[in-house]
Amino acid sequence: MVKLSKESKLRLQRVFVCGQFVIRWGFIPTVLYLGQVQARSRSRDAGAHDAEFALGMKMLLMSTTHSEEAPSDGR
């Protein structure tokens, strides 16, 4: 094991205490910020995705209605 002086031990202890403080008080705000950023990007892109979805549904409905209108064999 490495021998450390008292000053080095105190510095390491201070670093660990500061690290704990940053993690404890910074974790939740960071998670909230990242969630807010993700929600903004989703809402910004939602308009384009909704339009693509609507176009796809319209094409799907048109293709099913055309296949139902095919002439029947009279039964």
C-alpha positions in Angstrom: 0.0 0.0 0.0 1.2 3.5 -0.8 2.1 5.7 2.1 0.5 9.1 2.0 1.2 12.2 4.0 -1.4 13.8 6.1 -1.8 16.6 3.6 -2.4 14.1 0.8 -5.0 12.3 2.8 -6.8 15.5 3.6 -6.7 16.5 -0.1 -8.2 13.2 -1.1 -10.8 13.4 1.6 -11.7 16.9 0.4 -12.0 15.7 -3.2 -14.3 12.8 -2.2 -16.5 15.1 -0.1 -16.7 17.6 -2.9 -17.5 14.7 -5.3 -20.3 13.4 -3.1 -21.7 17.0 -2.8 -21.7 17.4 -6.6 -23.3 14.0 -7.2 -26.0 14.4 -4.5 -27.0 17.9 -5.5 -26.4 17.7 -9.2 -27.9 14.4 -10.2 -31.6 15.2 -10.0 -31.3 18.7 -11.7 -29.2 17.0 -14.5 -31.9 14.3 -15.0 -34.6 16.9 -15.1 -32.7 19.1 -17.6 -32.0 16.1 -19.9 -35.7 15.1 -19.8 -36.8 18.6 -20.6 -34.4 18.8 -23.5 -35.6 15.4 -24.9 -39.2 16.5 -24.5 -38.5 19.7 -26.5 -36.9 17.8 -29.3 -39.7 15.3 -29.4 -42.4 18.0 -29.5 -40.4 19.9 -32.3 -40.2 16.7 -34.4 -43.8 15.6 -33.6 -45.3 17.8 -36.3 -43.3 16.1 -39.1 -43.9 12.7 -37.7 -47.7 13.3 -37.4 -47.8 14.5 -41.0 -45.9 11.4 -42.2 -48.2 9.2 -40.2 -51.4 10.9 -41.5 -50.1 10.5 -45.1 -49.3 6.8 -44.5 -52.8 6.2 -43.0 -54.4 8.0 -45.9 -52.5 5.8 -48.4 -53.4 2.7 -46.5 -57.1 3.5 -46.4 -57.1 4.3 -50.1 -55.5 1.0 -50.9 -57.9 -1.0 -48.8 -61.0 0.8 -50.3 -59.8 0.2 -53.8 -59.3 -3.5 -53.2 -62.8 -3.7 -51.7 -64.3 -2.1 -54.8 -63.0 -4.8 -57.1 -65.8 -6.5 -59.1 -67.3 -9.5 -57.5 -68.2 -12.7 -59.2 -71.9 -12.1 -58.6 -72.4 -14.1 -55.4 
